[in-house]
């Protein structure tokens, strides 16, 4: 009986609708090689890092010239806006598709920030979901630019 109570208490520490994919980084302090784009891109990209860093989670994104993690912005023929790939426990590749972003954004800076915040969510092991979340494919990318309470809760529960 006591073991069942302990198990029930441990299970309650995880959000009821936690969404993880397990393909993110081993720790929530994540470095990325310094990217250099014109100020039109640089500002919303930097805002994405700041938006995660401002949460009440262990997320800490920072630039380091010793990092193997990269961000690449260019025109891809694919239909996606952003794409995250794990290259190791402390390495990631993030691609942003300038072609689809330029085509679909009505508030361009917010759209870029939203896409990059979403991809950084994958680095934090977050999976796609259908709740009010930066990880929701159906979110308004022109307006939602910050991790939502559900996202922060999932990161806190994972790390």
C-alpha positions in Angstrom: 0.0 0.0 0.0 2.8 2.4 0.9 4.6 1.6 -2.4 1.4 2.4 -4.3 1.1 5.8 -2.6 4.8 6.7 -3.3 4.3 5.7 -7.0 1.1 7.8 -7.2 2.9 10.8 -5.7 5.8 10.4 -8.1 3.5 10.3 -11.1 1.7 13.4 -10.0 4.9 15.5 -10.3 4.7 15.1 -14.1 2.2 17.3 -15.9 -0.9 15.5 -16.9 -0.4 16.4 -20.5 3.4 16.3 -20.7 4.7 16.2 -24.3 8.3 15.0 -24.7 10.1 13.6 -27.7 13.3 12.5 -26.1 15.4 13.8 -29.0 16.6 17.0 -27.3 19.7 17.9 -25.5 20.9 16.1 -22.3 20.9 19.3 -20.2 18.8 22.5 -20.5 21.9 24.8 -20.7 22.4 24.8 -24.4 25.1 26.5 -26.4 24.9 27.5 -30.1 27.6 28.7 -32.4 27.3 32.5 -32.8 25.2 33.1 -35.9 25.6 36.2 -37.9 22.8 37.5 -40.1 21.7 41.0 -41.0 19.8 42.9 -38.3 16.5 42.0 -39.9 17.1 38.4 -38.9 19.4 38.9 -36.0 16.9 40.7 -33.8 14.0 38.1 -33.9 16.5 35.3 -33.6 18.1 36.8 -30.5 14.7 37.5 -29.1 13.9 33.7 -29.3 16.9 32.9 -27.1 15.9 35.6 -24.7 12.3 34.4 -24.6 13.3 30.9 -23.4 15.9 32.3 -21.0 13.3 34.5 -19.4 11.1 31.6 -18.4 11.0 30.0 -14.9 12.6 26.9 -16.3 16.2 25.7 -16.4 16.4 26.7 -20.1 19.5 28.6 -20.8 20.5 29.3 -24.4 23.8 31.0 -25.1 26.2 31.6 -28.0 29.7 30.0 -27.8 32.4 29.9 -30.5 33.3 26.4 -29.1 29.8 25.0 -29.9 29.1 22.4 -32.6 25.4 23.4 -32.6 24.4 25.6 -35.5 21.6 27.7 -36.8 21.2 28.0 -40.6 18.8 30.3 -42.3 18.3 29.8 -46.0 15.8 29.0 -48.7 14.9 25.3 -48.7 12.6 23.7 -51.2 10.9 21.8 -48.3 7.5 22.9 -46.9 8.6 23.3 -43.3 9.4 26.6 -41.5 12.0 25.2 -39.1 13.7 21.9 -38.6 15.6 20.6 -35.5 18.1 17.7 -35.6 20.0 16.3 -32.7 23.7 15.6 -33.4 24.5 14.5 -29.9 23.7 15.1 -26.2 25.0 18.6 -26.4 24.8 19.3 -30.2 22.0 20.4 -32.4 21.4 21.7 -35.9 18.5 24.1 -36.4 17.4 25.2 -39.9 15.0 28.0 -40.7 13.4 28.1 -44.1 13.4 31.7 -45.3 11.3 30.8 -48.4 8.3 29.5 -46.4 8.7 32.1 -43.6 8.8 35.0 -46.2 5.8 33.5 -48.0 3.5 33.1 -45.0 4.4 35.7 -42.4 2.2 38.7 -41.9 4.2 39.9 -38.9 7.6 38.8 -40.1 9.7 39.4 -37.0 7.2 37.6 -34.7 6.9 34.7 -37.2 10.7 34.2 -37.2 10.8 34.4 -33.4 8.0 31.9 -33.0 9.6 29.4 -35.4 13.0 29.6 -33.6 11.4 29.4 -30.1 9.5 26.3 -31.3 12.7 24.6 -32.7 14.5 25.4 -29.4 11.6 23.7 -27.7 12.7 20.5 -29.5 16.2 21.0 -28.1 14.5 21.0 -24.7 12.9 17.6 -25.6 9.5 19.0 -26.2 7.2 17.3 -28.7 4.4 18.7 -30.8 1.1 18.9 -29.1 -2.4 20.3 -29.6 -2.7 22.5 -26.5 -1.9 26.2 -26.0 1.8 25.9 -26.6 4.7 27.1 -28.7 5.0 23.4 -29.7 1.5 23.4 -31.3 1.7 23.3 -35.1 -1.5 25.2 -35.4 -0.4 28.1 -33.2 -0.5 31.7 -34.5 3.1 32.2 -35.5 2.5 35.9 -36.1 1.4 36.4 -32.5 2.7 33.6 -30.2 6.4 34.3 -29.7 7.1 33.0 -26.2 7.0 29.6 -24.5 3.6 29.2 -22.9 3.0 27.9 -19.3 2.4 24.4 -20.6 5.9 24.5 -22.4 7.6 25.8 -19.2 5.9 23.1 -17.1 7.0 20.4 -19.5 10.6 21.6 -19.4 10.6 21.8 -15.7 9.2 18.3 -15.4 11.7 16.9 -17.9 14.8 18.5 -16.3 
